[in-house]
Amino acid sequence: MTLTMIDEHALPEFRATRLAPDHVLHVLPDRESVLLFQEPPGIGKSTLARKLIPAALDRSHDLVILVAPTRALISELPSPEELGLAPDTVVILERRPRARCGPLDTEWASLEKSGCAALAKDRLCGPCVHHATCGWPDQIEQVAPGTRLVVFTEQYLCLNPTMIPSLIIRTKATRPLVILDEALFLTSSMTRRITRTDLERFRAALGAANVDHYLGQAAVTRWLQDTGFLLDDDVDIDDLPRFWPTGLEHAVLAVQEAGQSLFGSDYHHLSHDLALLNSRITTGQWRRDGVFEIAVRVDLGAAQAIVLGPYLEPELVEERLQRSVVVANPGHAFRHSGTRVVNIRDSVGSAKSLGHTPHRNRVVDVFTALTLRNALMGRRTVLVARKRHLPAIQARIEQLAAATGLPLILVPADGLADPDKDGPWEVPLINFGIVGVNSLKEFDAIYCIGAYNINAGHLNAVYQRDLPPDRRHALRLRSVDRRRQVESADGSFTSRFHARRARALHRVLERRVVLQAVGRARPFTSPTEVVLFQQDDFHDVFGNVEVFDTLATFRDAWQVPTAAQIARAALGDRMRDIRREGTSYRGIARQFEVSTATVHKALHMPPLETLLGRIAA
């Protein structure tokens, strides 16, 4: 496919045409498909989401459901009035106010973990002193006919994959639109696992429940019979009847109370999970070694859908949502004309290598030099690494910076006092996988200190878990010509389905995480110096990329000094200040407790600013 490069000159027109709400709604497919936007961070995805809400409601949609990855992004939404909506037509589902729960929070969290939220609301929220003013327990009841916009995080979908159809039913909407922002849940497994022990305890709670309502009694009787069938190994799991939740709502408190009384925190209320068995969102179900597994998908109901997912693979979206995918803008790549992209394909950046102090220090020293150069030039830098390596990386950088006497300070992304005004000496150190951070978009450089590689175990865990055991296909990862490849563990894929699915999942789990992190600095829309550390090819994303097979060749080409050279140059700077006062070489040697030979070497080093200024000159 021929790439159409979109730089800062072409971007305004792209936004005005391809990201215009009228255009998007015009090309929006029917309910059998989803419209996928793969554009990187900074292109206008969040703006599109905000503009789509009033545009869709002004035209022919009567409900918009916006699903965001984090609450931070929800907090950036305009007010209902700014969206042209009455406040009582907008419902933003909030998380439980744990601070307000106070001493009840621990018990609430325990019941919540056991699936007993209904019991927690009855037992803890009812007598709570804040009950009259706390709208959280009944917030879902605010969704009703007349609601035009519902907003929540995707965690709700992970817990309840049928939530969207239930919201449509509550509002009686006839033309709903769902906007999935980021859609991170599509890259993880959505399999419910139920142990035989959990099922036996749930059945015991059903039998012990004191239910007064006749509909509840009938439901409990039916569920007792059906769980008995499920526990019978001679009954095929696919032949089981549906666990219809109808009627059980009249018994749920009694069942959860009985379960907690019998088993305490070891009890897990299973009605929501079992209701998924043999449902239309079940993509696979099986029983193996005493464990019941139900693979499910998110149900979009009768809604039209837009997915705003940077670098999401169409194959993965299609499989996880069970709808065909229409890619909104295929063949487009984005990059500011002033952006410089480098990729180091050296395996020394792997997690295993960085676990060894000498290798890690060799890598970190290179990026410390680049960061110091930037700070001296007044340029701001973001550093990215795997979370497990952050403490050791920070300690090494601060050690080297202290040796130079330069005031470099490493901070988390949310530790910047004012991201727009903080100077170049405050350097955010963030981890791969970070999302929802928009405070770094004005930074001048972003460097990946090491690679983000998943292992075969992680890939197989996500790949296999949603497939029945008889359809599973073990995978392996290996490097071929400095490119990471996913392959069949037995040497060959049994079908093109497995090959496409496996490679698409690998790209999303690995490459997408890297590009999402790099996108925090907006290299696609502003001039940015980017250094990647992946055994991958990013030409389809950035166009021209400078590729180095080893860290050493990169260091030589960019004239990056070693830590020893930097320390000696910094020492030379301090010695020159003393030498100007007339102190002899021997006097300087005595003052610094070094040999006169060391003094000669340090004084003959170029000034530190000159040495760092030569990098990539």
JOZI-V824997 format. One record per pair of residues at least 24 apart in sequence whose C-alpha atoms are under 7 Angstrom apart, sorted by the first residue. I is the first residue (numbers start at 0). J is the second residue. D is the distance in Angstrom with one decimal. If there is no record, write none. Layout:
# JOZI-V824997
<<I & J & D> <I & J & D>>
This chain:
# JOZI-V824997
<<0 & 330 & 6.4> <1 & 330 & 6.4> <2 & 330 & 5.0> <2 & 331 & 5.6> <2 & 332 & 6.4> <3 & 330 & 6.1> <3 & 331 & 4.8> <3 & 332 & 6.0> <4 & 331 & 6.0> <4 & 332 & 4.9> <4 & 333 & 5.7> <5 & 331 & 7.0> <5 & 332 & 6.0> <5 & 333 & 4.7> <5 & 334 & 6.3> <6 & 333 & 6.0> <6 & 334 & 5.2> <6 & 335 & 4.8> <6 & 336 & 5.9> <7 & 335 & 5.4> <7 & 336 & 7.0> <7 & 524 & 5.9> <18 & 47 & 6.3> <20 & 47 & 6.9> <20 & 50 & 6.5> <20 & 51 & 5.4> <20 & 54 & 6.4> <29 & 303 & 6.2> <30 & 301 & 6.4> <30 & 302 & 6.1> <30 & 303 & 4.8> <31 & 322 & 5.8> <31 & 323 & 6.7> <32 & 322 & 5.0> <32 & 323 & 4.6> <32 & 324 & 5.5> <32 & 325 & 6.9> <33 & 303 & 7.0> <33 & 304 & 5.1> <33 & 305 & 5.7> <33 & 306 & 7.0> <33 & 322 & 6.6> <33 & 323 & 6.5> <33 & 324 & 5.1> <33 & 325 & 6.1> <34 & 304 & 6.5> <34 & 305 & 4.8> <34 & 306 & 6.1> <34 & 324 & 6.1> <34 & 325 & 4.9> <34 & 326 & 6.0> <34 & 327 & 6.2> <35 & 305 & 6.1> <35 & 306 & 4.8> <35 & 307 & 6.2> <35 & 324 & 6.6> <35 & 325 & 6.0> <35 & 326 & 4.8> <35 & 327 & 5.7> <36 & 306 & 6.1> <36 & 307 & 4.9> <36 & 308 & 6.0> <36 & 309 & 6.9> <36 & 326 & 6.3> <36 & 327 & 5.5> <36 & 328 & 6.9> <37 & 307 & 6.6> <37 & 308 & 5.3> <37 & 309 & 4.3> <37 & 310 & 5.0> <37 & 311 & 6.1> <38 & 309 & 5.1> <38 & 310 & 6.9> <39 & 309 & 4.9> <39 & 310 & 6.9> <39 & 518 & 6.8> <40 & 309 & 6.9> <40 & 518 & 5.4> <40 & 521 & 6.7> <41 & 521 & 5.7> <41 & 524 & 6.6> <44 & 307 & 6.6> <53 & 82 & 5.9> <53 & 83 & 6.7> <60 & 174 & 4.9> <60 & 175 & 5.7> <60 & 176 & 6.7> <61 & 147 & 6.2> <61 & 172 & 6.0> <61 & 173 & 6.9> <61 & 174 & 5.6> <61 & 175 & 6.0> <62 & 147 & 4.6> <62 & 148 & 5.8> <62 & 172 & 6.1> <62 & 174 & 6.7> <62 & 175 & 4.6> <62 & 176 & 6.2> <63 & 147 & 6.2> <63 & 148 & 4.9> <63 & 149 & 6.5> <63 & 175 & 5.8> <63 & 176 & 4.8> <63 & 177 & 5.9> <64 & 148 & 5.8> <64 & 149 & 4.9> <64 & 150 & 5.9> <64 & 176 & 6.2> <64 & 177 & 4.7> <64 & 178 & 6.2> <65 & 149 & 6.3> <65 & 150 & 4.8> <65 & 151 & 6.7> <65 & 177 & 6.0> <65 & 178 & 4.9> <65 & 179 & 6.2> <66 & 150 & 6.0> <66 & 151 & 5.3> <66 & 152 & 5.3> <66 & 153 & 5.6> <66 & 178 & 6.2> <66 & 179 & 5.0> <66 & 180 & 5.9> <67 & 151 & 6.3> <67 & 152 & 4.7> <67 & 153 & 5.9> <67 & 179 & 6.6> <67 & 180 & 5.0> <67 & 181 & 7.0> <68 & 152 & 5.4> <68 & 153 & 5.6> <68 & 180 & 6.7> <68 & 181 & 6.3> <68 & 182 & 6.9> <68 & 183 & 6.8> <69 & 152 & 5.9> <69 & 435 & 6.5> <70 & 152 & 6.6> <71 & 435 & 6.5> <72 & 435 & 6.0> <88 & 145 & 6.2> <88 & 146 & 4.3> <88 & 147 & 5.3> <88 & 148 & 6.5> <89 & 146 & 6.0> <89 & 147 & 6.1> <89 & 148 & 4.8> <89 & 149 & 6.0> <90 & 141 & 6.9> <90 & 142 & 6.6> <90 & 148 & 6.3> <90 & 149 & 4.9> <90 & 150 & 6.4> <91 & 149 & 5.8> <91 & 150 & 4.7> <91 & 151 & 6.0> <92 & 138 & 6.7> <92 & 150 & 6.3> <92 & 151 & 5.2> <95 & 135 & 6.6> <109 & 264 & 6.8> <113 & 264 & 6.7> <113 & 266 & 6.3> <113 & 267 & 4.6> <113 & 268 & 6.1> <114 & 267 & 5.9> <114 & 268 & 5.0> <115 & 255 & 6.1> <115 & 268 & 6.2> <117 & 252 & 6.5> <118 & 252 & 5.6> <118 & 255 & 6.4> <118 & 256 & 6.9> <142 & 169 & 6.4> <142 & 170 & 6.5> <143 & 169 & 5.2> <143 & 170 & 4.6> <144 & 169 & 6.6> <144 & 170 & 4.0> <144 & 171 & 5.9> <145 & 170 & 6.5> <146 & 170 & 6.2> <156 & 297 & 6.8> <160 & 296 & 6.6> <160 & 297 & 4.5> <160 & 298 & 5.9> <161 & 297 & 6.4> <161 & 298 & 5.3> <163 & 298 & 6.7> <163 & 299 & 5.9> <163 & 300 & 6.6> <164 & 298 & 6.9> <164 & 299 & 6.5> <164 & 300 & 4.8> <174 & 302 & 6.7> <175 & 302 & 4.9> <175 & 303 & 6.5> <176 & 302 & 5.3> <176 & 303 & 4.9> <176 & 304 & 5.8> <177 & 302 & 6.2> <177 & 303 & 6.2> <177 & 304 & 4.7> <177 & 305 & 6.3> <178 & 304 & 5.9> <178 & 305 & 4.9> <178 & 306 & 6.0> <179 & 305 & 6.2> <179 & 306 & 4.8> <179 & 307 & 6.0> <180 & 306 & 6.2> <180 & 307 & 4.9> <180 & 308 & 6.5> <181 & 307 & 5.4> <181 & 308 & 4.3> <181 & 309 & 6.8> <182 & 306 & 6.9> <182 & 308 & 6.0> <185 & 316 & 6.7> <185 & 319 & 6.2> <186 & 508 & 6.8> <187 & 461 & 6.1> <188 & 461 & 5.5> <188 & 464 & 6.6> <188 & 465 & 6.4> <189 & 294 & 6.0> <189 & 295 & 5.8> <189 & 296 & 6.7> <190 & 292 & 6.5> <190 & 293 & 5.4> <190 & 294 & 4.2> <190 & 295 & 6.0> <190 & 464 & 6.9> <190 & 465 & 6.2> <191 & 272 & 6.7> <191 & 292 & 5.6> <191 & 293 & 5.0> <191 & 294 & 6.3> <192 & 290 & 6.7> <192 & 291 & 5.7> <192 & 292 & 4.6> <192 & 293 & 6.6> <193 & 290 & 5.7> <193 & 291 & 5.0> <193 & 292 & 6.3> <194 & 289 & 6.2> <194 & 290 & 4.5> <194 & 291 & 6.2> <195 & 289 & 5.4> <195 & 290 & 5.9> <197 & 266 & 6.9> <197 & 267 & 6.3> <200 & 266 & 6.6> <201 & 258 & 6.8> <201 & 267 & 6.9> <201 & 268 & 6.3> <201 & 269 & 6.7> <202 & 226 & 6.6> <204 & 254 & 5.5> <204 & 257 & 5.2> <204 & 258 & 4.6> <205 & 254 & 5.5> <207 & 257 & 6.0> <208 & 253 & 5.2> <208 & 254 & 4.9> <208 & 257 & 5.4> <209 & 253 & 5.9> <210 & 250 & 5.8> <210 & 253 & 6.1> <212 & 249 & 6.4> <214 & 246 & 5.3> <214 & 249 & 6.7> <215 & 246 & 5.3> <215 & 247 & 5.4> <215 & 249 & 4.7> <215 & 250 & 4.7> <218 & 246 & 5.3> <218 & 247 & 5.3> <219 & 247 & 6.7> <236 & 285 & 6.7> <241 & 274 & 7.0> <241 & 276 & 6.4> <241 & 277 & 5.9> <242 & 273 & 6.2> <242 & 274 & 4.8> <242 & 276 & 6.9> <243 & 274 & 6.0> <244 & 274 & 6.3> <283 & 465 & 6.9> <283 & 466 & 6.5> <283 & 467 & 6.0> <284 & 467 & 6.8> <285 & 467 & 6.5> <294 & 465 & 5.2> <296 & 320 & 6.1> <310 & 511 & 5.8> <311 & 507 & 6.2> <312 & 503 & 5.9> <312 & 507 & 6.7> <314 & 500 & 6.5> <314 & 503 & 6.7> <315 & 500 & 6.9> <315 & 503 & 6.6> <315 & 504 & 6.7> <332 & 540 & 5.6> <332 & 541 & 6.5> <333 & 523 & 5.2> <333 & 541 & 6.5> <334 & 522 & 6.3> <334 & 523 & 3.9> <334 & 524 & 6.2> <334 & 541 & 6.0> <335 & 522 & 6.4> <335 & 523 & 5.1> <335 & 524 & 5.0> <335 & 525 & 5.4> <335 & 526 & 5.7> <336 & 526 & 7.0> <337 & 526 & 4.4> <337 & 527 & 6.8> <338 & 522 & 6.0> <338 & 526 & 4.4> <338 & 527 & 4.6> <338 & 528 & 5.8> <339 & 527 & 6.3> <339 & 528 & 4.9> <339 & 529 & 6.1> <340 & 528 & 6.2> <340 & 529 & 4.8> <340 & 530 & 6.0> <340 & 544 & 5.2> <340 & 545 & 6.2> <341 & 529 & 6.1> <341 & 530 & 4.7> <341 & 531 & 6.0> <341 & 544 & 5.6> <341 & 545 & 4.6> <341 & 546 & 5.9> <342 & 530 & 5.7> <342 & 531 & 4.5> <342 & 532 & 5.5> <342 & 533 & 6.6> <342 & 544 & 6.9> <342 & 545 & 6.2> <342 & 546 & 5.0> <342 & 547 & 6.3> <343 & 531 & 6.1> <343 & 532 & 4.7> <343 & 533 & 6.4> <343 & 546 & 6.1> <343 & 547 & 4.9> <343 & 548 & 5.9> <343 & 549 & 6.3> <343 & 550 & 6.4> <344 & 481 & 6.2> <344 & 532 & 5.8> <344 & 533 & 5.3> <344 & 534 & 4.6> <344 & 547 & 6.2> <344 & 548 & 4.9> <344 & 549 & 6.3> <345 & 548 & 5.6> <345 & 549 & 4.6> <345 & 550 & 6.2> <348 & 449 & 4.0> <348 & 450 & 5.1> <348 & 532 & 6.4> <349 & 449 & 6.1> <349 & 450 & 5.4> <349 & 452 & 7.0> <362 & 448 & 7.0> <363 & 392 & 6.6> <363 & 448 & 6.6> <364 & 561 & 6.9> <364 & 562 & 6.0> <365 & 559 & 6.6> <367 & 396 & 6.0> <368 & 559 & 6.8> <368 & 611 & 6.9> <372 & 611 & 5.1> <372 & 612 & 6.2> <374 & 423 & 4.8> <374 & 424 & 5.7> <377 & 423 & 5.7> <378 & 423 & 5.6> <378 & 443 & 5.8> <379 & 423 & 4.4> <379 & 442 & 5.2> <379 & 443 & 5.2> <379 & 444 & 6.4> <380 & 423 & 7.0> <380 & 426 & 5.8> <380 & 442 & 6.0> <380 & 443 & 6.0> <380 & 444 & 4.7> <380 & 445 & 5.7> <381 & 426 & 5.9> <381 & 427 & 5.1> <381 & 428 & 6.2> <381 & 444 & 6.2> <381 & 445 & 4.6> <381 & 446 & 6.4> <382 & 427 & 6.2> <382 & 428 & 4.8> <382 & 429 & 6.2> <382 & 445 & 5.8> <382 & 446 & 5.1> <382 & 447 & 6.1> <382 & 448 & 6.9> <383 & 428 & 5.9> <383 & 429 & 5.0> <383 & 430 & 5.4> <383 & 431 & 6.3> <383 & 446 & 6.1> <383 & 447 & 4.7> <383 & 448 & 5.9> <384 & 429 & 6.5> <384 & 430 & 5.0> <384 & 431 & 5.9> <384 & 447 & 5.9> <384 & 448 & 5.2> <384 & 449 & 6.3> <385 & 430 & 5.2> <385 & 431 & 5.5> <385 & 451 & 6.8> <386 & 430 & 5.1> <402 & 566 & 6.2> <403 & 566 & 6.0> <403 & 569 & 5.1> <431 & 512 & 6.3> <431 & 513 & 6.4> <431 & 516 & 5.7> <432 & 512 & 5.4> <432 & 516 & 6.4> <433 & 516 & 6.2> <436 & 519 & 6.7> <437 & 519 & 6.3> <439 & 519 & 5.7> <439 & 520 & 5.2> <440 & 519 & 5.9> <440 & 520 & 4.3> <440 & 521 & 5.2> <441 & 520 & 6.5> <442 & 520 & 5.7> <443 & 526 & 6.8> <443 & 527 & 4.9> <443 & 528 & 6.4> <444 & 527 & 5.1> <444 & 528 & 4.5> <444 & 529 & 5.9> <445 & 517 & 6.6> <445 & 520 & 6.6> <445 & 528 & 6.3> <445 & 529 & 5.2> <445 & 530 & 6.7> <446 & 529 & 5.8> <446 & 530 & 4.8> <446 & 531 & 6.5> <447 & 530 & 6.1> <447 & 531 & 5.3> <447 & 532 & 6.1> <449 & 532 & 5.5> <450 & 532 & 5.0> <450 & 533 & 5.3> <451 & 509 & 6.5> <451 & 513 & 6.6> <452 & 509 & 6.0> <453 & 509 & 6.3> <458 & 505 & 6.9> <481 & 534 & 5.3> <482 & 534 & 4.7> <482 & 535 & 5.1> <483 & 534 & 5.8> <483 & 535 & 6.5> <557 & 614 & 5.3> <557 & 615 & 4.3> <558 & 613 & 6.6> <558 & 614 & 5.0> <558 & 615 & 6.3> <559 & 614 & 5.4> <565 & 607 & 6.6> <567 & 601 & 5.4> <568 & 601 & 6.2> <568 & 604 & 5.5> <568 & 605 & 6.3> <568 & 606 & 5.7> <568 & 607 & 5.0> <569 & 607 & 5.6> <570 & 601 & 6.3> <571 & 601 & 4.4> <571 & 602 & 4.8> <571 & 604 & 6.5> <572 & 606 & 6.0> <574 & 602 & 6.9> <575 & 602 & 6.6>>
